Amino acid sequence: MPDPARLTLDREEMREFGYRIVDMITDHWADLADKPVAQTPAPGGVSQALAAPPPDGPAPLDAVLDELRRNVFSHVAHVNHPRFFAFVPSPANFVGVMADALAAGYNVFNGTWLAASGAAQIELAVVDWLRDACGFPEGAGGLFVSGGSMANIVALAVARHRRLDGPSRKARVYFSAQTHSSIERGLRLLGFGDEQSVRLPVDADFRLNVDALAERIRADRAAGLEPFCVVANAGTTNTGAIDPLPQLARLCRQENLWLHADGAFGAAAAVSERGRQALEGLDQVDSLSIDPHKWLFQPFEIGCVLVRERHWLREAFHVLPDYMQDTRAEEETVNLGEYGPQLTRSFRALKLWMTLRIFGREALAAAIERGFELAEQAERQLTAKENWDIVSPAQMAMVAFRYAPPDVAPEQADALNAEIVRRLSADGYAMLSSTRLNGRIALRLCTINPRTSDDDIAGTIRRLAEIARAI
């Protein structure tokens, strides 16, 4: 072995190490459907060896990999498992996994054109493909970030820069009671007080009530406040609901408000024909967040923010210190580190680019359509069973439901549904999550994994019914 102080392996050691890890990942993917969806140990149940101080000398490769198998990777929820229906899954694909290995192996710094012009060109190309899929005009642009939360923060920062003269305690941002928590968290990070975040009621379909929004905007203006931004949902985490985007766009134009769409979950559906129809009006928003590690089947982390004019990003974030003067962009080049909060940026676009090149756009569209169909299958099967109520019908690969026998009080049914979730997760066959809708606990399935089979859906609903009867 070469001198360990130089942190190197020789060629054969690197090859052996790499092959072992690829074999480990390949076996995991090949056997995934036969594994429990999740195994969560009791607190303190993971080996204390993980928290031990680092050894003074080297450890054998086999021992390190075995420890990872036993104490780390055996205690994670497999979010790309075909029966992981909780929250919003990340049904990654193996091509994306290997692309991440390449990006890490070449250690690409994708903050400046000088450091990685090829990587920058790929990112610009993939962003442009997403721009086109979402119906944004020529001249729109964006960049890749860690995920939907950061994409929302970047978009809100641009909205603040474009619509406000500076920090203002009178500024107000409006969104529905179903909006993702990353919006409120992002507003706090940007210096807005909680009183500046205005949560508004939803209609019977869990969509933002446009009349209530218009009334609140007028009232706030009359009170001397400064409305400047509306956040719409392009597929909520709870139910997949899409706010009325065309009406919201019309209202925001009339009121000179920025319209941001949180499409972290749902906007990627625009790649398919069915999703494009469901997302009518998406092309009219000022900014948009997308999470390709959800419904575009990529491994963590890859989010994307789009804005109608790419230069808005640079206006909001560009700073060029003296020590970066050698990276000054020429007219035909782009320093992506000047378009967002991160100068140090990894090569996130590579995995989506490789997925598109190897599988093709039509394969991604078909995989998205599969998600719609699986949720509809689940709804039909639940409807056919006694004592199961559909709380929110299947839409955008999401269905929310509730076990509610007629002779059980609503409060008791809440406890019953919470226990069903707990027992199903402990069982390991499948995993779903709960939420509150109309004040009551509801269960939800998110079915965006294209490797989920019809039998996986039927088996999960059968297992839910068995658990409910047992309780």
Secondary structure, 3 states (H helix, E strand, C coil): CCCHHHCCCCHHHHHHHHHHHHHHHHHHHHHHHHCCCCCCCCCCCCCHHHHCCCCCCCCCHHHHHHHHHHHCHHHCCCCCCCCECCCCCCCCCHHHHHHHHHHHHCCCCCCCCCCCHHHHHHHHHHHHHHHHHCCCCCCCEEEEECCHHHHHHHHHHHHHHHHCCCCCCCEEEEEECCCCHHHHHHHHHCCCCHHHEEEECECCCCCECHHHHHHHHHHHHHCCCEEEEEEEEECCCCCCCECCHHHHHHHHHHHCCEEEEEECCCHHHHHCHHHHHHCCCHHHCCEEEECHHHHCCCCCCCEEEEECCCHHHHHHHCCCCHHHHHHCCCCCCCCHHHCCCCCCCCCCHHHHHHHHHHHCHHHHHHHHHHHHHHHHHHHHHHHCCCCEEEEEEEECCEEEEEECCCCCCHHHHHHHHHHHHHHHHHHCCCECEEEEECCEEEEEEECCCCCCCHHHHHHHHHHHHHHHHHC
